[in-house]
Amino acid sequence: MADSGKRKIEVAVGDNETEGHEETLKCRKVISNEPGESNGSASEFLLSGFETKAVLRDSAREKNIFIHGKMADKETVVILEKTPIREESLSELFKNSRLKLEIKNDIYSTYQLQPPPHLNEIKATVVCPATEKHVKKYLRQETFLLEETGEDYRSITLPFIQSQSFSVQWVYNILEKKAEADRIIYEDPDPKVGFVLLPDFKWDQKQLDDLYLIAIIHRRDIKSLRDLTSEHIPLLCNIRKGGEDAIQKRYDVPANKLRVYLHYQPSYYHLHVHFTSLSYDAPGCGVEKAHLLSDVIQNLQADPQYYHSRSLCFPLRAEDSLHGKFKAAGRL
Amino acid sequence: MADSGKRKIEVAVGDNETEGHEETLKCRKVISNEPGESNGSASEFLLSGFETKAVLRDSAREKNIFIHGKMADKETVVILEKTPIREESLSELFKNSRLKLEIKNDIYSTYQLQPPPHLNEIKATVVCPATEKHVKKYLRQETFLLEETGEDYRSITLPFIQSQSFSVQWVYNILEKKAEADRIIYEDPDPKVGFVLLPDFKWDQKQLDDLYLIAIIHRRDIKSLRDLTSEHIPLLCNIRKGGEDAIQKRYDVPANKLRVYLHYQPSYYHLHVHFTSLSYDAPGCGVEKAHLLSDVIQNLQADPQYYHSRSLCFPLRAEDSLHGKFKAAGRL
């Protein structure tokens, strides 16, 4: 959950990789607010002294690994992830890579390719010194599906949210152009129905494959889906239309190639909407967490109090504080 | 769509990798049956003469790419995929990789790591000569999100379903115990609210990680979500309860570790419900296609005609016949 003053990026509970990216993103968030070293410097063999203590999680599907260890006597977390294979690199890759044959049979053969290092980089994020909180955050945890009734929300979740004083100062920094102003690709400044649209940090913008943008509303009185009523339909329709148009204009990606949704629970309690490429299995686009914006609008059109009264499912990890609250209330 | 007599396995439309891996796996199947050249031979720079014609598909999430091209004048398909990062390689990786700093701020820094080639191989599969069938199979079809109104369903989709005479004989074979009877793990034979529960073919049952079962209803008059009314609430509740209890009993997996949902559109028009492990990013569990059973029940309790009247989004591929129908009707 959010710390005071720190950026909280949407995390798909149960999705292996998002948590790690959250810290990566948090790192970049801080970076944009304060000056730091820039691209280009070489730090050869920086990790040569790194000692692995434990692998916190890894994904064979996504080719990444989260490692807890020590570097120069400091607790460190290192996140390694293979990079996507880009079409522009293929020509050089084929020309300059050694191939080691594994199996050949008829028209089929398999090899291990050994490309030159500069064509096959691994993205590395280093958190040093890392706190226990960092380690805990990346550690894969058991996930459960919780069915939260309207009453559960009011008696357990809402008091919990209020008691935690989750800071969204970083969100306000964006809205007030104190941070990341250069990343905003579209803005509607209307105080009631307006929003800013900017690329999510999970997207490096080098390809449209994994396009991912976030629309953050200007008004500050809507924490999540639970606060939405039919009063907010103009806001939601504006986000949908404005976001789709801006993405079409900027990236030439039409609305019917987008997946537009909200998360419940969100990982920060200031309403925001995700715009992801339909062809991208974005973390957190699973039905247990995502709610299509078009569905949300329809639901509120049919029932102004839809999200006030109904039960909503969402995934919760064993270590989440909210999990403890539901357990204490006998709901788990 | 289903062919007469053939088993229709749920395919997650829009799921990038399922089709491609199917062929890759088929290829490996052949290889394991016949002798061929074995590991160890070097085939240095074999692909240096490869000329790329087109990228058939790629995945930034899974770090792979499927390429159609030519090698020595022969049509060739090359599949490249980054390999998972293994714990055993970390020590050497850290010692011997150059790091190029990208951003540094406070305790966070990001780098591009350049490991020695032998520690960072890319898996390559070569199909040569490749047939048109290979090329077509790997080609990702463009997927669009369609918003189907209730009226669209009645005027376009329903006539299409009826005109295709999609055979679900294989479903009836299961229900009548003419096929797969030994795979059924639970049955409620009631003609109105009953169903059979069996493992989906995508699940090899060797681990619970990717648990996947299907509940197929006994009654034959419900094609999909669109046919559901509040009359069917007892049926849906029975599937939910009976399915969860059976899975708990058989596999010791509790209900709160399951994702239980329907697909729209389904790939066969006989109502069935998916039970997957919550920790498994099952193909087709994305919000644009999946509908939580608990949500469906709630929606029908609130509005008996919910699925009759509302608009439903679903992904559609350019080559799908239904796509053609919507296009012809001017809806795309």
Interface residues (C-beta under 8 A of the other chain):
Chain A: G14 D15 E23 T24 K26 C27 R28 V30 I31 E34 G36 E37 S38 N39 G40 S41 A42 S43 E44 F45 L46 L47 S48 F50 T52 V55 D58 S59 A60 R61 E62 K63 N64 I65 I67 L80 E81 K82 T83 P84 I85 E87 L90 S91 L93 F94 K95 N96 S97 R98 L99 K100 L101 E102 I103 K104 N105 D106 I107 Y108 S109 T110 Y111 Q112 L113 Q114 P115 P116 P117 H118 N120 E121 I122 K123 A124 T125 V126 V127 C128 P129 A130 T143 F144 L145 L146 E147 Q207 D209 D210 A255 N256 K257 L258 R259 Y261 L278 S279 Y280 D281 C285 G286 V287 E288 A290 H291 L292 S294 D295 Q298 A302 D303 R310 S311 C313 P315 L332
Chain B: G14 D15 N16 C27 R28 V30 I31 E34 P35 G36 E37 S38 N39 G40 S41 A42 S43 E44 F45 L46 L47 S48 F50 T52 V55 D58 S59 A60 R61 E62 K63 N64 I65 I67 L80 E81 K82 T83 P84 I85 E87 L90 S91 L93 F94 K95 N96 S97 R98 L99 K100 L101 E102 I103 K104 N105 D106 I107 Y108 S109 T110 Y111 Q112 L113 Q114 P115 P116 P117 H118 N120 E121 I122 K123 A124 T125 V126 V127 C128 P129 A130 R140 T143 F144 L145 L146 E147 A255 N256 K257 L258 R259 Y261 L278 S279 D281 C285 G286 V287 E288 A290 H291 L292 S294 D295 Q298 A302 D303 R310 S311 C313 P315 L332
